[in-house]
Amino acid sequence: MCIHYDCVMKLNQSLALSVLGSVLSGGSAHSQLTESYRLFPNDAAAWIEFGLKTAVSDEYVVIGAHNSDRVYIFNHSGDQLHMLTPADSETEWFGHSVDISGSIVAIGASSDDDFGNASGSVYIYDAASGIHIWKLYAPDARPAMEFGYSVAIEGDVLAVGVPYSQDIATRNGAVYIYDLSNGSFVQKLYADDARAQEEFGSSVAIHGRHLAVGATRSDNGAPDTGAAYLFDLAEMKQLHKLSPADREPGDQLGLSIDIDANTVIVGCHRDDDLGDNSGSSYLFDIITGSMTHKLTAPDGGPGDDFGVSVAISNGLAVVGASGFDEPNNETGTGYVYHAGTGNLITKIVPDPIHFQVLEFGSAVSIYSDIIAVGSPRDRDNGVFSGSAFLYLLPCLPDTNRDGELDPTDFTAWIDAYNVGDLLSADQNRDGIASPTDFTAWIANYNAGCPQ
């Protein structure tokens, strides 16, 4: 029987699937991503917690180290391009939040005291040049509001989360919208059911015309269950309140949030399904607001904080679990899921040689085929000096990962299918491994890999 690419390409689809039926058995296994680059700042030092926040765009990686009031810009090859620190920074938690769209970077400095202690601010930079563009404040700035606690940017639209805003009630929270074409304030948003201690704005994310907002202390039927909200930025109105049916007191849904074209992912790091603070994450449909999947770690346990960070792009959902215990070490870990099916595709684990890694997964971000993971309590350059890791998702048809496309990749695809390795076998990225992935592999092979 011929099962190599040279022969298979001569088969019609129905015959090819028949051939595959005799060599495919199916199974269950999950491969792990191998790190492409490990990042440290050029001025690495103890206690700066480099990697507490991450963001990725088509060219750049942004890493925050708020204990040093510095943010770093890297390229996708792991080279540091810029170290950003404002001239007026004095222990402002510059880098407490970061985001990037194209080459425009937004950086929250939630302890800035220009309008009183911890009034907060947001800085806008150009990633290509490192030039500072804007410094933005709340139009109603006052002490202790921590403007810049969370930030999200897409195109010319900036959203700033302020969970300690209290103009309606104590810590009801708010989100401020800005136009970055001129730095002007546009609108202040609240939850339709805003009330005290909700901390609306704990997290924010933008995709297209949609804004997603987390409110970790929302008492949605019980204390501190948390909730998330979806807004239409074109009309500046709330579309949905996102809340799972199995919510419980203390879950604190909404510490982390992200959104792509179809799906909102919301972290619930205090969920207790697999033990105290084991954590979970929820996927919601943008159109209906209904929950589509609940994600938990197949190897999860107490204290994992699964969902402390989340990210989503092109149908792939990434979840950080900073408290996950590898043997004899609380290194942390990450997971990649198919957002459409909720199936686990692969696990992200730091190489065992990095025995100083701690709280890996405290931050995750994804853009297209690149994933950034922060490990802010890494000890390589001193206590809590921190580091970050870049992972490049493999080119789909290169299933044996040798950097070449040749007939051996088809044999490798069969092997991956038979053990249920979705990272390699799921060639059409529908979240399952099936014989239809064979025809997808041929299409991917013929399309080639980016050079």
Summary of the structure (lengths in Angstrom):
residues: 451
radius of gyration: 22.3
end to end distance: 33.7
largest distance: 76.6
contacts: 1716
relative contact order: 0.13
helix: 10%
strand: 39%
